[in-house]
Amino acid sequence: MFTFNYGKKLSLKAKTVIYAENAPVSPNDETVYFIIQGKAMIARRTSETFFRMGMAENMLMGLQDSFETPARLTSAITLEDSEIYSWKPKDFFKNISVDILLARATTFSLCRELRFLNEKRERSFANGADETEGKFEVSEDMSTVGALYGLAFQKENEAIPDEIVAMFGKTFEAGETIITENDLTDEIYILYEGRVEVSRGGTSICTMEAGEIFGEMSHFEKKPRAATIMAQIPSKTLKLEPKNFNVLYQLRPSWSINLLKSLSRRITAAYARM
């Protein structure tokens, strides 16, 4: 299903420590892991006990540690004999640039980890392994596809074309709610000007700046909104239906890389709040 390149495949016995919490992390080491077969657990020590999360096949471990922090946020150990693929961070991003299904699976994995962290809910294997969809629904409107194609390949420091703003632009005033927690909507937003606040249960979680993508968790997980997002200052976004976002996601690898980095930053912030 996936094409693995630029790293190496590991065959690990049950109860093998993959990495330890607080261990130093170097960008020159293989620090990103993807479970091909088997099960593992990540854990983080809290003030009272450990927070644990089961990791099944097609799940990613260690990405946020690889460029967000100088030391491991969690420990990881195999629960059974497992096949795991490992990369250096730069090689991981190179791999997902050429395999859109792997990019989608790893994005789903980070969405799931972030949701469980925000809910402070440990993840077990009671319901079996999670599955990700292998197919993309993409827009069949050729005028829309053409406009998105142009957006995908424009330089990142260029202004958003007027054509794109007319089709997808959505402006929010300071204090205006963009997404409401538990809503059953699935639009994805690209913030290209301004700043937004992310909150859950009335508690502020983090802020997001221009260049960030949000709203993706409901798309990848097919679940209600995990948080409320409100404009802190006047903000401009591109509001995309999933079928339109998928056009960008497939055409330009940097969109999936930026999304994974954004999720990793939010996961790091969630661990810091524990």
MARFIDREN-888466 format. One line per 3 residues: number of its first residue (from 1); their letters; for each residue x, y, z of N, C-alpha, C, CB. Coordinates in steps of 0.2 Angstrom, whole numbers, m for minus. Each point is the difference from the previous one (the first is absolute). Glycine has a CB too. Layout:
<nodes>
NUM	a	X:Y:Z:X:Y:Z:X:Y:Z:X:Y:Z; ...
</nodes>
This chain:
<nodes>
1	mft	4:m6:0:m4:6:0:4:6:0:m9:m6:6; 15:6:m2:4:6:1:7:m1:m4:m6:3:11; 9:2:m13:7:m1:m2:5:3:4:m5:1:m11
4	fny	9:m5:14:5:2:5:6:1:m3:m6:m6:9; 9:12:m8:7:1:m3:4:5:5:m5:m1:m11; 11:1:10:5:5:4:1:m2:7:m4:9:m8
7	gkk	1:m14:11:1:m2:7:2:m7:0:m8:9:4; 6:m12:1:1:m8:1:m5:m3:4:12:2:m1; m13:m8:m1:m5:m4:4:3:m4:6:m6:m2:m11
10	lsl	2:2:16:3:m3:6:m5:m6:2:5:11:4; m2:m16:m2:m4:m6:3:2:0:8:0:m7:m11; m5:9:15:1:1:7:m4:m5:4:2:12:m2
13	kak	1:m15:7:m4:m5:4:m4:4:5:9:m8:m1; m14:4:4:m5:3:5:5:3:6:m10:m8:m4; 7:14:6:3:3:6:7:3:m1:m6:m8:7
16	tvi	7:10:m14:6:3:m2:m1:8:1:3:m9:m8; 1:12:12:0:7:1:2:4:m7:2:m1:13; m6:4:m16:2:4:m6:3:6:1:m10:m5:m6
19	yae	8:9:11:3:6:3:m3:1:7:2:5:m12; 2:m1:15:m2:2:7:m1:7:1:7:m9:4; m12:11:0:m2:7:2:6:3:2:m11:m3:3
22	nap	12:10:m5:6:4:2:6:m2:m4:m6:2:11; 7:m7:m15:6:m1:m3:1:5:m5:m2:m12:1; 8:14:m2:2:5:m5:m2:m2:m7:9:4:7
25	vsp	m11:1:m11:m2:m1:m7:5:4:m5:m12:m2:3; 14:m2:m8:4:3:m5:m3:0:m7:11:m3:7; m11:8:m11:m3:0:m7:4:m5:m4:m4:11:1
28	nde	10:m13:1:4:m5:m4:m1:m7:1:9:9:0; m13:m10:5:m2:m7:2:m7:m2:m3:7:1:11; m8:m7:m11:m7:m3:m2:m5:1:6:5:m8:m9
31	tvy	m9:13:9:m4:1:6:m8:0:m2:10:7:4; m11:m9:m10:m8:0:m2:m1:m7:m1:0:12:m5; m6:m15:7:m1:m7:0:m7:m1:m2:8:m3:9
34	fii	m9:m2:m14:m7:m2:m2:m1:m7:1:0:9:m9; m6:m11:12:m1:m7:1:m3:m3:m6:m2:2:12; 6:m7:m15:m3:m4:m6:m4:m5:3:10:3:m7
37	qgk	m8:m7:12:m3:m6:3:1:0:7:1:m6:m11; m6:4:15:1:0:7:m3:5:4:11:m6:m2; m9:7:9:m3:5:4:6:2:5:m12:m5:m1
40	ami	11:12:2:5:3:5:m4:4:5:9:0:m9; m6:3:13:m3:5:5:5:6:1:m7:m10:6; 4:16:m6:4:6:2:m3:2:7:2:3:m12
43	arr	3:0:16:m2:2:7:4:6:2:m3:m12:3; m1:16:1:4:6:3:m2:0:7:m1:6:m11; 6:m5:15:0:1:7:m4:6:2:10:m7:2
46	tse	m15:7:2:m3:6:2:1:1:8:m9:m1:m9; 6:6:12:2:1:7:m3:m6:5:m1:12:m2; m4:m16:m1:m2:m5:4:1:m7:m2:m9:8:3
49	tff	9:m9:m10:1:m6:m3:3:0:m7:m10:m4:7; 8:0:m11:2:0:m7:m7:1:m5:10:m7:3; m9:11:m8:m5:0:m5:2:m4:m6:m3:12:3
52	rmg	m1:m17:m5:2:m5:m4:m5:0:m6:4:m7:9; m1:5:m15:m4:0:m6:2:m6:m4:m1:13:0; m3:m17:m2:1:m6:m4:1:2:m8:m6:m7:8
55	mae	11:5:m11:1:1:m7:0:m6:m4:7:10:4; m11:m10:m9:m2:m6:m4:4:1:m7:m11:m2:6; 9:m3:m10:3:0:m7:m2:7:m3:0:m13:m1
58	nml	4:16:m4:m1:6:m4:0:6:5:m6:m7:m8; 10:7:14:0:5:4:7:3:1:m10:m4:6; 11:10:m5:6:4:0:3:1:7:m3:5:m12
61	mgl	9:m5:13:3:2:7:6:4:m1:m5:m11:5; 6:16:m1:6:3:1:1:6:m5:4:m10:4; m9:12:m8:1:6:m5:1:6:4:m7:m6:m9
64	qds	3:8:14:0:6:3:7:1:4:m13:0:1; 15:m5:1:7:0:4:5:2:m5:m4:m9:8; 4:7:m14:5:1:m5:2:7:m2:m4:m11:m4
67	fet	m1:15:5:2:7:m2:m3:5:5:1:m3:m12; m5:1:16:m3:5:5:3:0:7:m10:m2:m6; 14:m3:8:3:0:6:7:m3:0:m12:m1:5
70	par	16:3:0:7:m3:0:0:m7:3:4:11:1; m10:m13:2:0:m7:4:m7:m3:m1:9:4:8; m9:m10:m7:m6:m4:m1:m5:2:5:6:m10:m5
73	lts	m13:11:2:m5:2:4:m3:m7:4:m3:10:m8; 4:m15:5:m3:m7:2:5:m5:m1:m12:4:m3; 10:m10:6:3:m6:m1:m4:m4:m5:6:0:12
76	ait	m3:m5:m15:m3:m4:m5:3:m7:1:m3:9:m8; m2:m14:9:2:m7:0:m4:m5:m4:4:3:12; m2:m8:m15:m4:m5:m3:m4:m4:5:8:0:m10
79	led	m14:m2:8:m4:m4:4:0:m7:m2:m7:10:2; 9:m11:m9:0:m6:m3:6:0:m5:m13:m3:2; 15:m3:m5:4:0:m5:m2:5:m6:4:m12:3
82	sei	0:16:m5:m3:6:m5:5:1:m6:m6:5:10; 4:m3:m15:3:3:m6:m1:7:0:m1:m11:m7; 7:15:7:m1:7:1:5:3:m5:m3:0:12
85	ysw	1:6:m15:5:3:m5:2:7:3:m6:m5:m10; 12:6:10:3:6:3:4:5:m5:1:m7:10; m2:13:m9:4:5:m4:3:5:4:m9:m2:m9
88	kpk	14:6:6:2:6:2:m6:5:m2:13:m3:m1; m14:9:5:m5:4:m2:0:2:m7:0:4:12; 5:m1:m14:0:2:m7:m1:m5:m5:8:8:3
91	dff	m7:m15:m2:m1:m5:m4:m7:m2:0:11:m4:1; m14:5:5:m8:m2:1:m3:5:m5:1:m4:12; 0:11:m11:m3:4:m4:1:m1:m8:1:9:10
94	kni	5:m11:m12:1:m2:m6:m5:m6:m3:12:4:2; m12:m9:3:m5:m6:m2:m7:2:m1:8:m7:7; m11:11:m2:m7:2:m1:m1:5:m6:m1:m2:12
97	svd	6:5:m14:0:4:m6:m2:m4:m7:8:8:6; m6:m14:m5:m1:m5:m6:m5:m5:1:12:2:m3; m15:m2:9:m5:m5:1:m6:3:4:9:m9:0
100	ill	m14:11:m4:m6:4:3:m4:m4:5:0:6:m11; 0:m13:10:m4:m4:4:4:m1:7:m5:m6:m9; 12:6:9:3:0:6:m1:7:4:9:m8:m5
103	ara	m9:13:1:m1:7:3:m6:0:3:7:5:m9; m13:m8:6:m6:0:3:m1:m4:6:m4:2:m11; 8:m8:11:0:m4:6:3:3:6:0:m10:m8
106	ttf	6:14:7:3:3:5:m4:6:3:11:m4:m5; m14:7:0:m4:6:3:m6:m3:4:3:7:m11; m6:m12:9:m5:m3:4:2:m2:7:m5:m4:m11
109	slc	11:1:11:3:m2:6:1:6:5:6:m10:m6; m3:15:3:1:6:5:m7:3:2:11:2:m6; m16:m2:2:m6:3:2:m3:m4:5:m2:4:m11
112	rel	3:m11:11:m3:m4:5:4:1:7:m3:m8:m9; 10:9:8:4:1:6:m2:6:4:9:m6:m5; m10:12:1:m2:6:2:m7:0:3:7:5:m8
115	rfl	m12:m8:5:m6:m1:3:0:m3:7:m5:0:m12; 8:m5:13:1:m4:6:3:4:5:0:m11:m6; 5:15:4:4:4:5:m5:6:2:11:m3:m5
118	nek	m14:6:1:m5:5:2:m5:m2:4:2:6:m11; m4:m12:10:m6:m3:4:3:m3:7:m7:m2:m11; 14:2:11:3:m3:6:m3:m7:1:2:11:5
121	rer	m2:m15:m10:m3:m7:0:5:m5:m3:m12:5:m2; 14:m10:6:4:m5:m2:m3:m4:m6:6:0:11; m1:m2:m16:m3:m4:m5:2:m7:0:1:10:m7
124	sfa	m6:m14:7:2:m8:1:m2:m3:m7:m3:0:12; 3:m6:m12:m1:m4:m6:m7:m4:0:12:m1:m1; m16:4:5:m7:m3:1:m4:m1:m6:0:4:12
127	nga	1:1:m16:m4:0:m7:4:m2:m6:m7:9:5; 13:m12:m3:4:m3:m6:4:6:m3:m9:m9:m2; 13:7:m3:4:5:m3:m4:5:m4:9:m8:m1
130	det	m7:15:1:m3:5:m4:2:m1:m8:0:8:10; m5:m6:m14:1:m1:m7:0:7:m3:m5:m11:0; 9:12:m5:m1:7:m4:m2:m2:m7:9:5:7
133	egk	m12:0:m10:m3:m1:m7:6:0:m5:m11:5:4; 10:m9:m9:5:0:m5:m2:4:m6:4:m11:4; m10:13:m4:m2:4:m6:m2:7:2:m5:m10:m5
136	fev	6:15:0:m1:7:1:m6:2:m4:12:2:1; m17:2:2:m5:3:m4:3:7:m2:m10:m6:6; 10:7:m13:3:6:m2:m6:4:m5:12:m5:1
139	sed	m11:11:m1:m5:4:m4:0:m2:m7:2:10:8; m7:m10:m11:m1:m2:m7:m2:7:m4:m3:m12:2; 3:17:1:m1:7:m3:6:2:m3:m9:3:8
142	mst	10:m3:m15:7:1:m3:2:7:1:m3:m9:m8; m2:14:8:2:7:2:3:1:7:m9:4:m8; 6:m8:13:3:0:6:7:m3:1:m12:0:4
145	vga	12:m6:m8:6:m4:0:6:5:m3:m6:m11:0; 4:14:m5:5:4:m3:3:6:4:m6:m3:m11; 1:6:15:2:5:5:4:m2:5:m10:6:m3
148	lyg	9:m12:6:3:m3:5:7:m3:m2:m11:m3:5; 11:1:m11:7:m2:m3:5:6:0:m6:m9:m7; 3:15:5:4:6:0:3:2:7:m6:3:m10
151	laf	1:m4:15:2:1:7:5:m4:2:m11:4:2; 11:m11:m3:4:m5:2:7:2:m2:m9:m9:0; 10:11:m6:7:1:m3:3:7:1:m3:m9:m7
154	qke	m1:14:10:2:7:0:6:0:6:m11:5:m4; 15:0:4:5:1:5:m3:1:6:8:4:m8; m5:m6:14:m3:1:6:m1:7:3:4:m11:2
157	nea	1:15:m5:0:7:2:m5:5:m4:12:m2:5; m15:m1:m10:m4:4:m4:m7:1:3:6:m5:m10; m9:10:8:m7:2:2:m5:m5:m3:3:12:1
160	ipd	m8:m14:3:m5:m4:m2:m4:3:m6:m2:m5:12; 2:1:m18:m3:3:m6:m8:2:2:8:m6:m8; m10:12:4:m7:2:1:m5:m5:m2:4:12:m2
163	eiv	m2:m16:m3:m5:m5:m2:m1:m5:6:4:1:m12; 1:m3:15:m1:m5:6:m3:3:6:10:m5:m4; m9:12:5:m3:3:6:m8:1:m2:11:6:3
166	amf	m12:m5:m9:m8:1:m2:m3:m7:1:3:9:m8; 0:m14:6:m3:m7:1:0:m3:7:4:m2:m12; 1:3:16:1:m3:6:1:5:6:4:m10:m6
169	gkt	m3:16:5:2:5:5:m6:1:5:8:5:m8; m6:m5:15:m4:1:5:3:4:5:m6:m11:m2; 3:17:4:3:5:5:m3:0:6:3:7:m9
172	fea	0:m7:15:m3:0:6:3:6:4:m1:m13:0; m4:16:4:2:6:4:3:m3:7:m9:7:m6; 12:m3:9:3:m2:7:m6:m2:5:10:8:m2
175	get	m9:m13:5:m5:m3:4:m5:m4:m3:1:10:7; m1:m11:m14:m5:m4:m3:2:m7:0:m3:10:m8; m2:m15:9:1:m7:0:1:m3:m7:m6:0:11
178	iit	11:m4:m12:1:m3:m7:m3:m7:0:10:7:m2; m8:m11:8:m2:m6:1:m2:m1:7:8:m5:m9; m14:1:10:m2:m1:6:1:m7:2:m9:9:m1
181	end	11:m10:7:1:m7:3:m6:m4:0:9:4:7; m8:m11:m10:m6:m5:0:m4:1:m6:0:m1:12; 1:7:m16:m4:0:m6:2:m5:m5:0:12:1
184	ltd	m5:m14:m6:1:m5:m4:1:3:m7:m8:m8:6; 13:12:m7:2:3:m6:7:m3:m2:m7:11:2; 9:m10:m8:7:m3:m2:4:4:m4:m5:m11:1
187	eiy	3:18:m2:4:4:m4:7:1:3:m10:6:m4; 15:m5:0:7:1:2:2:7:m2:3:m12:m2; 1:15:7:1:7:m1:8:1:m1:m10:4:7
190	ily	12:1:m12:7:2:0:0:7:2:3:m8:m10; 1:9:15:0:7:3:6:4:m3:m5:m4:11; 3:9:m15:6:3:m4:1:7:3:m3:m7:m10
193	egr	m1:9:14:1:7:3:m4:0:7:2:6:m11; 2:m4:16:m4:1:7:3:m5:5:m10:4:m6; 6:m5:11:2:m5:5:m7:m2:4:11:6:2
196	vev	m11:m13:m1:m6:m3:3:2:m3:7:m5:m2:m12; 0:1:16:1:m3:7:m4:m7:m1:1:11:6; 2:m16:m3:m3:m7:0:m2:m1:7:7:m4:m10
199	srg	m13:2:12:m2:m1:7:m4:m7:0:0:12:3; 0:m15:3:m4:m6:1:m3:0:7:7:m6:m8; m14:6:8:m4:0:6:1:7:3:2:m12:2
202	gts	m1:17:m6:1:7:3:7:2:2:m12:m1:4; 17:m4:m4:7:1:2:4:1:m6:m2:m7:10; 6:12:m11:4:1:m5:6:m5:m1:m3:12:1
205	ict	4:m14:m7:5:m6:m1:6:3:m3:m9:m8:m1; 8:12:m4:6:3:m4:m3:5:m5:7:m10:1; m2:14:m4:m2:4:m5:3:m2:m7:m1:10:8
208	mea	m1:m8:m14:2:m2:m6:1:6:m4:m5:m11:0; 11:12:m4:2:5:m4:m1:m1:m7:8:3:9; m8:3:m13:0:m1:m7:4:m5:m3:m2:12:m1
211	gei	0:m16:m4:4:m6:m2:m3:m7:2:10:8:m1; m14:m8:7:m2:m6:3:m6:m2:m4:5:3:11; m6:m10:m10:m6:m3:m2:m4:m3:6:5:m3:m12
214	fge	m12:4:12:m4:m3:5:m6:m2:m2:5:8:8; m8:m12:m4:m7:m3:m2:1:m7:m3:m4:11:m1; 10:m13:1:2:m7:m4:m2:m6:4:9:6:m6
217	msh	m9:m5:13:m2:m6:4:m6:m3:m2:7:4:9; m13:0:m10:m6:m3:m1:0:m3:m7:m5:8:7; 9:m6:m12:0:m2:m6:3:m7:0:1:11:m5
220	fek	5:m12:8:4:m6:0:m3:m5:5:10:6:m3; m13:m4:8:m3:m5:5:m8:m1:m1:9:3:8; m12:1:m12:m7:m1:m1:m4:1:7:2:m7:m11
223	kpr	0:11:15:m3:1:7:m2:8:1:7:m10:4; m11:11:1:m1:7:1:6:4:2:m11:m3:4; 10:10:m5:5:5:2:3:m1:7:m5:8:m8
226	aat	12:m9:8:3:m1:6:1:6:5:6:m9:m6; m6:15:3:1:6:3:m4:6:m3:12:m4:3; m12:10:1:m3:6:m3:6:4:m3:m10:0:8
229	ima	9:3:m13:5:5:m3:m3:7:m1:7:m10:m6; m4:15:9:m2:7:m1:5:4:m2:m8:m2:9; 7:7:m13:4:5:m3:2:5:6:m4:m1:m12
232	qip	11:1:14:2:5:5:1:7:m3:6:m9:5; m5:10:m11:1:6:m4:m4:m1:m7:11:3:6; m12:2:m9:m3:m1:m7:4:m5:m4:m5:12:0
235	skt	2:m17:m3:4:m5:m3:m3:m2:m6:3:m5:11; 1:3:m16:m2:m3:m7:2:m7:m1:1:12:m4; m6:m16:2:1:m7:m1:m3:m2:m7:m1:m2:12
238	lkl	4:m4:m14:m3:m3:m6:m4:m6:3:9:3:m8; m16:m3:7:m4:m5:3:m2:m6:m6:m5:9:8; 8:m15:m7:0:m5:m5:m4:m6:2:11:4:m4
241	epk	m15:m6:0:m4:m7:1:6:m5:0:m11:4:m5; 10:m10:8:5:m5:0:2:m2:m8:m4:m4:11; m1:3:m15:2:m2:m7:4:5:m3:m11:m6:m1
244	nfn	11:13:3:4:5:m3:7:0:3:m10:7:m3; 10:m8:10:6:0:3:4:m6:m2:m5:5:10; 2:m11:m12:4:m6:m2:4:2:m7:m9:m7:6
247	vly	6:11:m10:4:2:m6:7:3:2:m11:2:m6; 11:3:11:6:3:2:4:m5:3:m6:11:2; 3:m16:2:4:m5:4:4:m4:m4:m9:0:9
250	qlr	6:m2:m15:3:m5:m5:5:4:m4:m10:m7:0; 9:13:m2:4:4:m5:6:2:3:m10:3:m6; 10:m1:12:6:4:2:2:m3:7:m3:10:m6
253	psw	9:m14:6:2:m3:6:1:4:6:6:m8:m7; m4:15:6:1:4:6:m7:1:4:9:6:m7; m14:m6:4:m7:0:4:0:m5:5:m6:5:m10
256	sin	7:m11:8:0:m6:5:5:1:5:m5:m8:m9; 11:10:7:6:1:5:m2:5:5:8:m3:m9; m11:9:6:m2:6:5:m5:m3:5:3:9:m9
259	llk	m8:m13:6:m5:m2:5:3:m5:5:m8:1:m10; 12:m5:8:3:m5:5:4:4:5:1:m9:m8; 3:14:6:3:5:5:m4:3:5:9:1:m9
262	sls	m15:2:6:m5:3:4:m3:m4:5:m2:7:m9; 1:m13:7:m3:m5:5:5:m2:5:m7:m5:m9; 13:5:7:6:m2:5:1:5:5:5:m6:m9
265	rri	m6:13:7:1:5:5:m6:0:5:6:7:m9; m12:m9:7:m6:0:4:1:m6:5:m7:6:m9; 10:m11:7:1:m6:4:5:2:5:m3:m8:m9
268	taa	8:11:7:5:2:5:m3:5:6:9:m1:m9; m13:5:6:m4:5:5:m4:m4:5:0:9:m8; m4:m14:5:m4:m4:4:4:m4:5:m8:m1:m9
271	yar	13:m2:8:4:m4:5:3:5:5:3:m8:m9; m1:14:7:2:5:5:m5:2:5:7:5:m9; m14:m6:7:m5:2:5:m2:m5:5:m4:7:m9
274	m	7:m13:8:m1:m6:4:3:1:7:m1:m8:m10
</nodes>
